[in-house]
Amino acid sequence: MTALLLRTFLPSPLTCRTPPPPTPTPPLIRGPRFGELTTSARVRLTRTNATAPTKPRTLQEGIAELYDESSGIWEEIWGDHMHHGFYDPDSSVSLSASDHRAAQIRMIDQALSFAGISEDLANKRVVDVGCGIGGSSRYLATKYGAQCEGITLSPVQAERANALAASPGLADKVSFQVADALDQPFPDGQFDLVWSMESGEHMPDKAKFVNELVRVAAPGGTIIVVTWCHRDLAPSEESLQPWEKNLLSRICDAYYLPEWCSTADYVKLLKSHSVQEVKRADWSQYVAPFWPAVIRSALTWKGLTSLLRSGLKTIKGALVMPLMIEGFQKGVIKLAIITCRKLD
Ligand code: SAH
C-alpha cells in the first residue's frame, strides 16, 4: 500500500481511504469489487462527501480522488516514490531526508534482487501496476534500461508521471495511463516483469488482482508484489483477533483501503496459477524507520502547512499514522514481498 497524509505524509501505505474493512472472517482474499462497496463503505463515502452533493463514490473513484489530491504534496515532501524505504535494521533514528530517499530506492533494488533479477532488464518490458507518479518506472528505465508502462487510477498521477518522463532518452522508454489493475488494458503475456510496489493493498479483489498480474506476464516473466499484509493466521485460527481487526479497521477507515489479506493468501493465490519459484519474505523489520520519519516530516513547518492546505481527509489520515507503527510493532501488519515466475 504504501495513501496520504496518508500517502501524503505517509508513503505508499497510506494512500488510501478505503472502504471500511468488511468484517473479516475467513482470510480476506476476495473483498468487494469496485462499485460493490459494502453498505458501511457507501455510507462513509457519502458522509465524507457531504460538502459535494454528488452520488456516492465507488472505491475506485475514492482512491483516484485521494491520490489526485495528495500526490503533489507527497512529491514536494518525499519525492518520486510513494513506498516504504528499505533500511539497515541497525539504522540510527537520525536519518536525513536524503537517507530516506535512498532507502526508497534501495527498496526497488532489494525487490529486484530478491526476485533474482540483476542487471538484465535492458529493453525488457515492464508493467508498473499502481505506478504513482512513476518513480519506479523511471528508475527501472534509467538504471536498468527497462521499457515501462505504468497504470494508476489517478489522472493527476498519470499526467505528472508523463510530464516527469518528458526528457530525451526517457520519453520513449516510459509511459503512463489511467487504468484499473483489475482490468488491465494489455494483451496476455506482454511483460517480462510485472511490478506492483505497494498498490496491492488497494485491491478489493485479491484473486482478480493476482489473475491479472499472471495474465499480462510473458511466459518466463517475473512477478514482484511488495504490499501491506496482515499476519498469517495460525492453523488453529479462522480469523484475526478482534483487537487486530479493530486496529486494521481504523486504518482502512482513514485510508480508503479494502480488506487486507495475509502473505500466505497471496502465495496460495499465485500457486493456483501456472507459476513457479514462488517466494515470500517479511520485510517489516527493514521498514521500521519509515513511519516515524513520515510523522516527523509531517510535524515540520513545511509538513504542517502542507497538511493544513491539504484538508480534513489528509489530516485524518495523519492522525492514524501511529496506528501503522503500532500494527507493525504488534506484528499484525507486515510489509511483504512475494515473487514468482510464470511458467515458460
Ligand atoms: N507504486 C508507486 C505508488 C504507490 S501508491 C510507488 O511506489 O511510488 C498506490 C498506487 O496504486 C497509486 O498510484 C494508485 O492509483 C494505485 N492504485 C490503487 N488501486 C489501483 C487499481 N485498482 N488500479 C490501478 N492502480 C491502482
Residues whose N, C-alpha, C, O or C-beta is under 5 A from the ligand:
A	BS01	SAH	S12 T15 Y67 D80 H81 M82 H83 G130 C131 G132 G135 I151 T152 L153 S154 A179 D180 A181 L182 M197 E198 S199 H202
